[in-house]
């Protein structure tokens, strides 16, 4: 059984189908890239999976449990967590307090949460910033904070929504190394990313969305050769 | 020999100023027995109690309720109705008042917590006004606009000491104890897991939700704590003034003053309500009734200052509240507590920047 199964999922906003009959599955230990032009419905799909939107049709199953209609906090506690495309630091809390909030998904004890937060800050390399206000971090470190915070919730499946957007190449490489290391440690990922270089490097499989529909699925090499995908990105060949 | 470096000793030293202040306040009625300062103490301690109560929901969870009069009034009416109609002693009326306020709070919270930002604020005002109008309307239950005058005040025996509910001094000590308890509760909430979750909800509800924080459960938990303390304040207030009616118990000004105390002191900080009450209440009491300063001998009898304030400022003392609010929003948006913290940080910075003496 796949870790995450998305079956015939559709989401409508008024008459617009943000997701139309999307199906794919994610196996334990996979890194699945989710790509597509702007407005293809990638973030909407994340919202549907994590409980911020309710799918109008179809269903989402995580470890066999149906997620439709479950609230975001319940889904997070099942071990399926997400980051946000537009980072959402808890601005007036310190960096370590941000991560502690994530750790409280698994513990009631503030000291245990602090220890867990320190560990995750070390993992993403933000330890020197622990005492600073999260609102004052530059964008690259905000993205790392977003990852540390969500790691602290103890997920088995992580949905990363453009964590490399706005980063310089060095920072991007750091995040890529981090994702690969975490996968080695047993985590599974679905990654939305515009940076094709990064997607090619980390993904085992790539799912392409266009206008809410699944356009293609396959290995990175298969997908870039796919005529429909090329057409969606560059326009029809003459 | 006791070393100052030992953690237990350091912790005790940190508590020392607060403990001394509370002891001094508790001893105050033995030194001064005039009713004017004792009354001011009761009003001040109630303001600390209510401000700390509001702070848990408004300051930590960021849910700016301007309808806390609902819980204050329900607490007041619960204790008074139990006493007047069923002869339940006020001592037992207090927990009943807290419970009633919590129950009303959970119902109100269930309805209004779906709303965010200004919509929540407006709904909280509306709900409190509905309850005030209901208290005016259902006269057979609440006595309507007449309210209740509590004629006899029973005394209670606590550990062999008779505490009369009839004297101002008993209320002084009672409200002091409750204010201290409320500050400790507020501090404990902030340092516990719940405090972190509430702050996360305040900063970004969706981010908090995605990190496994149940929004309605935690908001209602904060409201329950807040409402219980507010209901308690209402019941004590009713016992103290021996009179309640719908406008004293459910009036919008009750809600606004709770917010104001926190706003001036510092919203979301444990010490905020203490500072806010310490600034607002004495100022308000003196401006409202400047003659009191003569009775305690701070000003000579027939003072021109008292005459001036009594003539020109007392009728408009609420304007002074407004003026303070404007000043705070302009110059100390994080309240006086925030201002103090910033000044201290700046002083530390300039001390660090100054060339250190050569080793």
Interface residues (C-beta under 8 A of the other chain):
Chain A: X50 X52 X71 X72 X73 X74 X76 X77 X81 X82 X84 X88 X89 X90 X91 X92 X93 X97 X100 X101 X102 X104 X105 X107 X108 X109 X110 X113 X149 X150 X153
Chain B: X191 X192 X193 X196 X197 X199 X200 X203 X204 X206 X207 X208 X209 X210 X211 X212 X213 X214 X215
